[in-house]
Amino acid sequence: MSEYKIIVVGASAGGVETLKQLVGGLPADLPAAIFVVLHLSPYGNSALPEILNRAGLLKAIRPEDGEAIQSGRIYVAPPNRHLLVESGFVRLSYGPKENGTRPAIDPLFRTAARAYSTSVIGVLLSGTLDNGTFGLLAIKKCGGIAIVQDPNDALYDSMPRNAIENVEVDRILPIAEIPTALISLAQQSLADKSASISESIEYDSEIAELDKKAMNSERRPGQPSEFTCPDCGGVLWEKKGERLLHFRCRTGHAYSEKSLKARESEKLEEALWAAYRSLLENVSLYKRMASRAEHLNRDRLRIEHYQELAQKAEQNAELIRQMLADGLNGVEE
């Protein structure tokens, strides 16, 4: 058990401004270590540590893999690496994406809960879809505290709203009140107890760490589903949470139900664009074949056949173009 609290914070869309408000309300002597995951592009560098340093008194850093955890520091996840918590030190991992992202919120929350159980405070802020919900569930199962930004106060309310619907959160607060709550909780005496860690939390944490034994294990997190992994094409195994479906493939990619739905919509759009391109190419090819047959004085029936094929391809292409123009998302946030 650490001598200070572990605060893990997850944010997505609208997260930069929200994180600035959060950090701006915290004192330099806060008896806690803070870990932040903001969903980022995997390309380029993130200026988030510099932004948070300007916003508040606590020092925000880009941690190194294996760096010792210190109280009064903010550890910011770098692009394209999961930020994970071990007992006493930080882990950075190229482990499988969760909900299509790396860094992802759930692996941070889950590994913190495994390592520090009742000393963990999870904070979920503005964002889309249902990222972070399973991580908050893990924190609660291990005896930690769950705080969620009031959806009515969030720039994007889907992430907080989904957490509230599926997790017994301890506090629902506007961002202006969360720093005060964290200060109070961080100053409370540490509970002299630890919770038992479930096999599921252990397994999911080890997968995020690219643990060789877990990756090669024959155990599977649930039952085979009818869905395939959008990342690698493998079978997705279905695992039910409190009121949410959760999927993970053999190589470790994980999806919540809404994130899977969003990714499938993206795949459908990609497939339709490919079909649209192919049909346009067919139209051009059949028209050239008809023109060439006419130039060579070929049989009229052959010319009309090519023209008919071009017309059908044009009609099908127009149907797909209209579907693309109407939009395919349909993802509830």
Protein Blocks (a to p, Z undefined) as FASTA:
>chain_A
ZZbdcddddddehklmmmmmmmmmpcfklccdddddddddfedcdfklmmmmmmmmbdcd
dddehiacdehiacdddehiacdddehiacddfbdceehiacdfklmmmmmmmmnmmmpc
cdddddehjehklmmmmmmmnopacddddfklpmblklmmmmmmmpccfbdcdfklmmmm
mmmmmmpccddbdddddfklmmmmmmmnopaklmmpmbdcbjddfbdcfklopacddddd
fklccdddfkopacdfklmmmmmmmmmmmmmmmmmmmmmmmmmmmmmmmmmmmmnopafk
lmmmmmmmmmmmmmmmmmmmmmmmnopnlpaZZ
